C-alpha cells in the first residue's frame, strides 16, 4: 500500500538537501530576508536560474494555501510555489534503441533540444527536469564525439536532438502497474475541488492523498475543472501540450509526463514542471500534480500502457469522481 502523502522533495535521508537545487519557473522571483512576502527583498532572480536549496521554512501566514518556503543558502528565502525542485544527474548513453523507441526522463534542470545533433544548430525547445520523451535513435557527433538522443515531438511529428547524458532511459520495473491484484472496480480517484486534493481509494481505504491545482482564474479567462463522473480512458506517458497565445496565459509544454485524459476536450491528470504551487486553482482545467504523484497515479490506474507504446486508448479506465 502506498504512502498517503507524496514528499515535496526526493530526500536523501543521510543529507536531505545534498545536491538539491531549485529552478525558477516564472519570469522573475524575489529572494526575501525571511520566509514571508512581508519580508525585505534582497535579490531578484530570473526564469530558469538555478539556486541551491539548503533547507525549508514555514511561513507564519496561516491564511495562505502554501506556507512552504525554500532557504537558499545564506542569500535568503524563496516562495516554493515558483521554484521547481531539481537535481543534476548524468547518465550513461544507451546506444541500441529498439525500433519502437524507449521512454526517458530528463534528469538535469533543463536541456536544449536542437534541430541537429550539434550545439551550433537552432534550438527547437528547452526540455525540463522530469519531463518525459520518446527516444528514437542514438547519434554520435563526428565533430566532437558527443552522443545525442533523437527525441520525438509528438505534437508536430518532428524530431530534435538532446545530449544523451541528460536523459535516463526508464525501466519496465519502474513503470509496472501498482496494486495489479486489486480489481479495477475497487479503485476510484476522488478530486475535491474545494480542498484541492486528489485521493485514490482501494475499496473504502484511501491509499494515496496529494495536493493538486485545478482550473483557475488566469489572465486569459476563467477555467474550470468539470464536476461529475469520468474514467481514465486515454493514457500516455508523454505529451506535448500547447494552446493559445503564450503572452496571454497560453502554453507550449513539450514532454508533459504521465497524462491521463478523462474528457474528450482534453481535461487530464498530469505531471507539472512549470510551477510547484499546489493547493489552489491555477490550471487551464486540468488536474495538475507533481511529476512523482502523477507517475504513481498513472501506474495505479487502468488501462495499462505497454512500455513500448506511446499511448493506450479505449473504453475502459479507472473511475474518477470530481466533486466540489
C-alpha positions as CSV (number, residue, x, y, z in Angstrom):
1,X,0.0,0.0,0.0
2,X,1.4,3.4,-1.0
3,X,2.2,6.3,1.2
4,X,-0.7,8.6,2.0
5,X,1.4,11.7,1.2
6,X,3.9,12.2,-1.6
7,X,7.0,14.1,-0.3
8,X,7.8,17.5,-1.8
9,X,11.4,16.6,-2.5
10,X,13.3,13.4,-3.3
11,X,15.1,13.3,0.0
12,X,18.4,11.5,0.7
13,X,17.9,10.6,4.3
14,X,21.7,10.9,5.1
15,X,21.6,14.5,3.9
16,X,18.1,15.7,2.7
17,X,19.4,18.6,0.8
18,X,22.6,17.2,-0.7
19,X,22.8,18.5,-4.3
20,X,19.2,19.8,-4.1
21,X,18.6,22.7,-6.5
22,X,15.7,24.7,-7.5
23,X,14.8,26.2,-10.9
24,X,12.9,29.4,-11.2
25,X,9.7,28.6,-13.1
26,X,8.3,32.2,-13.6
27,X,9.7,35.3,-15.2
28,X,11.3,36.7,-12.0
29,X,11.4,35.7,-8.3
30,X,12.5,37.7,-5.3
31,X,14.5,36.3,-2.5
32,X,13.4,37.7,0.9
33,X,15.3,38.1,4.1
34,X,12.6,36.0,5.9
35,X,10.1,33.3,4.7
36,X,7.3,35.9,4.0
37,X,6.2,38.2,1.3
38,X,6.2,40.9,4.0
39,X,10.0,40.5,4.4
40,X,12.7,42.6,2.8
41,X,13.6,41.9,-0.8
42,X,17.2,41.0,-1.2
43,X,17.8,39.6,-4.7
44,X,15.9,39.3,-8.0
45,X,16.4,36.1,-10.0
46,X,15.3,35.3,-13.5
47,X,13.4,32.4,-15.1
48,X,15.5,29.1,-15.3
49,X,18.0,30.4,-12.9
50,X,19.3,27.7,-10.6
51,X,19.6,28.1,-6.8
52,X,20.8,25.8,-4.1
53,X,18.0,24.7,-1.7
54,X,19.6,24.2,1.7
55,X,16.5,23.9,3.9
56,X,12.8,24.6,4.1
57,X,10.9,27.0,6.2
58,X,7.3,27.6,7.1
59,X,5.7,31.0,6.8
60,X,3.7,32.3,9.7
61,X,0.9,33.3,7.4
62,X,-1.8,30.7,8.3
63,X,-4.2,32.0,5.7
64,X,-2.2,31.0,2.6
65,X,-2.7,27.7,0.8
66,X,1.0,27.1,0.8
67,X,3.3,28.1,3.7
68,X,6.4,26.4,2.4
69,X,9.5,28.5,1.5
70,X,12.9,27.3,0.5
71,X,16.0,28.6,2.2
72,X,18.6,29.5,-0.5
73,X,21.9,29.2,1.4
74,X,22.8,32.5,3.1
75,X,21.1,34.5,0.3
76,X,17.6,34.5,1.6
77,X,14.2,32.7,1.1
78,X,12.2,31.9,-2.0
79,X,8.5,31.0,-2.1
80,X,8.3,27.4,-3.0
81,X,5.4,27.7,-5.5
82,X,7.7,29.4,-8.0
83,X,10.6,27.0,-7.6
84,X,10.8,23.5,-9.2
85,X,13.0,21.2,-7.0
86,X,15.6,19.7,-9.4
87,X,18.8,17.8,-9.3
88,X,21.6,17.2,-11.8
89,X,22.3,13.5,-12.6
90,X,24.2,12.4,-15.8
91,X,23.5,9.1,-17.3
92,X,25.5,6.6,-19.5
93,X,24.1,6.7,-23.0
94,X,22.1,3.7,-24.3
95,X,23.5,3.0,-27.8
96,X,21.0,0.4,-29.0
97,X,17.5,1.8,-29.3
98,X,14.6,-0.5,-30.2
99,X,12.6,0.3,-33.3
100,X,9.6,1.4,-31.3
101,X,11.8,3.7,-29.2
102,X,12.2,4.0,-25.5
103,X,10.8,6.3,-22.9
104,X,13.2,8.5,-21.0
105,X,13.0,11.3,-18.5
106,X,15.2,14.4,-18.2
107,X,17.5,14.2,-15.1
108,X,19.1,17.7,-15.3
109,X,17.4,21.0,-14.5
110,X,16.9,21.7,-18.3
111,X,18.5,20.8,-21.6
112,X,18.1,22.4,-25.0
113,X,16.7,20.3,-27.8
114,X,18.4,21.1,-31.1
115,X,17.3,20.6,-34.6
116,X,20.6,18.9,-35.5
117,X,22.9,16.8,-33.2
118,X,25.3,19.7,-32.5
119,X,25.2,22.8,-30.2
120,X,25.5,25.2,-33.2
121,X,22.1,24.2,-34.6
122,X,18.9,26.0,-33.8
123,X,17.2,25.2,-30.5
124,X,13.6,23.9,-31.0
125,X,12.7,23.6,-27.4
126,X,14.1,23.6,-23.9
127,X,13.1,20.4,-22.1
128,X,12.9,20.4,-18.3
129,X,13.6,18.1,-15.3
130,X,11.3,15.1,-15.0
131,X,9.7,15.7,-18.4
132,X,9.4,12.5,-20.4
133,X,10.3,11.9,-24.1
134,X,10.4,9.1,-26.6
135,X,14.0,8.4,-27.8
136,X,14.0,7.2,-31.4
137,X,17.7,6.7,-32.0
138,X,21.2,7.5,-30.8
139,X,23.6,9.7,-32.9
140,X,27.3,10.3,-32.3
141,X,28.7,13.7,-33.5
142,X,31.5,13.3,-35.9
143,X,32.9,16.7,-34.8
144,X,33.5,16.0,-31.1
145,X,32.2,12.6,-30.3
146,X,29.2,13.9,-28.3
147,X,26.4,11.3,-28.1
148,X,22.9,12.6,-28.7
149,X,19.4,11.1,-28.5
150,X,16.9,11.8,-31.2
151,X,13.6,12.5,-29.5
152,X,10.1,12.8,-30.9
153,X,7.9,15.9,-30.7
154,X,4.6,14.1,-30.7
155,X,2.5,17.2,-31.4
156,X,4.2,18.2,-34.6
157,X,5.7,14.8,-35.5
158,X,9.2,16.4,-35.6
159,X,12.5,15.2,-34.2
160,X,15.0,17.1,-32.1
161,X,18.3,16.1,-30.5
162,X,19.3,16.3,-26.8
163,X,22.6,15.4,-25.2
164,X,22.2,11.7,-24.3
165,X,23.6,12.0,-20.7
166,X,20.8,14.4,-19.9
167,X,18.1,11.7,-20.2
168,X,17.6,8.5,-18.3
169,X,16.0,5.5,-20.1
170,X,13.2,4.2,-17.9
171,X,12.9,0.6,-16.9
172,X,10.0,-1.8,-17.2
173,X,10.1,-2.3,-13.4
174,X,9.6,1.4,-12.6
175,X,6.6,1.6,-15.0
176,X,5.0,-1.6,-13.7
177,X,1.4,-1.3,-12.5
178,X,0.8,-0.6,-8.9
179,X,-1.7,-2.9,-7.0
180,X,-2.5,-5.0,-10.1
181,X,-4.1,-7.6,-7.8
182,X,-6.8,-5.1,-6.8
183,X,-9.8,-5.3,-9.2
184,X,-10.3,-2.1,-11.2
185,X,-13.9,-1.9,-9.9
186,X,-12.4,-1.5,-6.4
187,X,-10.3,1.5,-7.4
188,X,-11.5,5.1,-7.5
189,X,-10.0,8.6,-7.7
190,X,-11.8,11.4,-6.0
191,X,-10.8,15.0,-6.8
192,X,-12.1,17.5,-4.2
193,X,-12.1,21.0,-5.7
194,X,-12.8,23.0,-2.6
195,X,-9.8,21.4,-0.7
196,X,-7.7,20.9,-3.9
197,X,-6.7,17.3,-3.1
198,X,-6.7,14.1,-5.0
199,X,-7.5,10.8,-3.2
200,X,-7.0,7.3,-4.5
201,X,-9.2,4.6,-2.9
202,X,-9.0,0.9,-2.9
203,X,-12.4,-0.1,-1.8
204,X,-13.2,2.3,1.1
205,X,-9.5,2.7,2.0
206,X,-7.6,5.8,0.9
207,X,-4.1,4.7,-0.3
208,X,-2.8,7.9,-1.8
209,X,-3.6,11.6,-1.0
210,X,-1.8,14.5,-2.7
211,X,-2.5,18.2,-3.2
212,X,-3.4,19.4,-6.7
213,X,-4.0,22.6,-8.7
214,X,-7.2,22.5,-10.8
215,X,-8.9,25.0,-13.1
216,X,-8.5,28.6,-12.0
217,X,-8.8,32.3,-13.0
218,X,-6.0,33.3,-15.4
219,X,-5.3,36.4,-17.4
220,X,-6.9,34.9,-20.5
221,X,-10.1,33.9,-18.6
222,X,-11.6,31.6,-16.0
223,X,-11.0,27.9,-16.5
224,X,-13.0,25.2,-14.6
225,X,-12.4,21.6,-13.9
226,X,-15.7,19.8,-14.6
227,X,-17.6,18.1,-11.8
228,X,-19.0,14.6,-12.4
229,X,-18.1,11.0,-13.0
230,X,-15.4,10.1,-15.5
231,X,-12.9,7.3,-16.3
232,X,-9.2,7.4,-17.3
233,X,-9.9,6.1,-20.8
234,X,-6.9,7.6,-22.6
235,X,-3.3,7.4,-21.1
236,X,0.1,8.4,-22.4
237,X,3.4,8.7,-20.6
238,X,4.4,11.8,-22.5
239,X,2.5,14.6,-24.4
240,X,3.4,17.9,-26.0
241,X,0.6,20.2,-24.8
242,X,0.2,23.6,-26.5
243,X,-2.7,26.1,-26.9
244,X,-3.3,29.8,-27.2
245,X,-1.0,32.8,-27.0
246,X,1.8,32.3,-24.6
247,X,1.8,36.1,-23.9
248,X,-1.8,35.8,-22.6
249,X,-1.8,32.7,-20.5
250,X,-1.3,30.3,-23.4
251,X,1.1,27.4,-23.1
252,X,3.6,25.4,-25.1
253,X,4.8,22.5,-23.0
254,X,6.7,19.6,-24.6
255,X,7.2,16.4,-22.6
256,X,4.3,16.7,-20.1
257,X,4.6,13.5,-18.1
258,X,2.1,10.8,-17.1
259,X,-1.0,12.1,-18.8
260,X,-4.4,10.6,-18.1
261,X,-7.3,12.1,-20.1
262,X,-10.8,11.9,-18.7
263,X,-12.7,14.1,-21.2
264,X,-12.6,14.4,-25.0
265,X,-12.0,18.2,-24.5
266,X,-8.6,17.4,-23.0
267,X,-9.1,17.5,-19.3
268,X,-6.5,15.3,-17.7
269,X,-4.3,14.4,-14.7
270,X,-0.7,15.1,-15.5
271,X,2.7,15.9,-14.0
272,X,3.7,19.6,-13.9
273,X,7.1,21.3,-14.2
274,X,6.0,24.9,-14.8
275,X,5.0,25.5,-11.2
276,X,5.2,24.0,-7.8
277,X,2.1,25.7,-6.4
278,X,-0.4,23.2,-5.3
279,X,-3.4,23.6,-3.0
280,X,-5.1,26.4,-5.1
281,X,-6.8,26.5,-8.5
282,X,-4.4,27.7,-11.2
283,X,-4.6,25.4,-14.2
284,X,-6.4,25.6,-17.6
285,X,-8.8,23.0,-16.3
286,X,-6.5,20.0,-16.0
287,X,-5.6,18.4,-12.7
288,X,-2.0,19.4,-12.1
289,X,0.1,17.2,-9.9
290,X,3.8,16.9,-9.1
291,X,5.5,14.6,-11.6
292,X,6.1,11.9,-8.9
293,X,2.5,12.0,-7.8
294,X,1.3,11.9,-11.4
295,X,3.5,8.9,-12.1
296,X,2.2,7.0,-9.1
297,X,-1.4,7.6,-10.2
298,X,-0.6,6.7,-13.8
299,X,0.8,3.3,-12.8
300,X,-2.1,2.6,-10.4
301,X,-4.9,3.2,-12.9
302,X,-6.1,1.4,-16.0
303,X,-5.7,0.9,-18.8
304,X,-2.1,-0.2,-18.6
305,X,0.2,1.2,-21.3
306,X,2.8,-1.1,-22.7
307,X,6.3,0.1,-22.2
308,X,6.9,0.2,-25.9
309,X,3.7,2.0,-26.7
310,X,3.1,5.8,-26.8
311,X,-0.5,5.6,-25.5
312,X,-3.4,3.4,-24.7
313,X,-6.9,4.4,-25.7
314,X,-10.2,2.7,-25.2
315,X,-13.5,2.4,-23.3
316,X,-12.0,1.0,-20.1
317,X,-10.5,3.0,-17.3
318,X,-10.4,3.7,-13.6
319,X,-13.3,5.6,-12.1
320,X,-12.8,9.3,-11.3
321,X,-15.2,11.4,-9.3
322,X,-14.8,15.2,-9.2
323,X,-16.8,16.9,-6.5
324,X,-17.0,20.4,-5.1
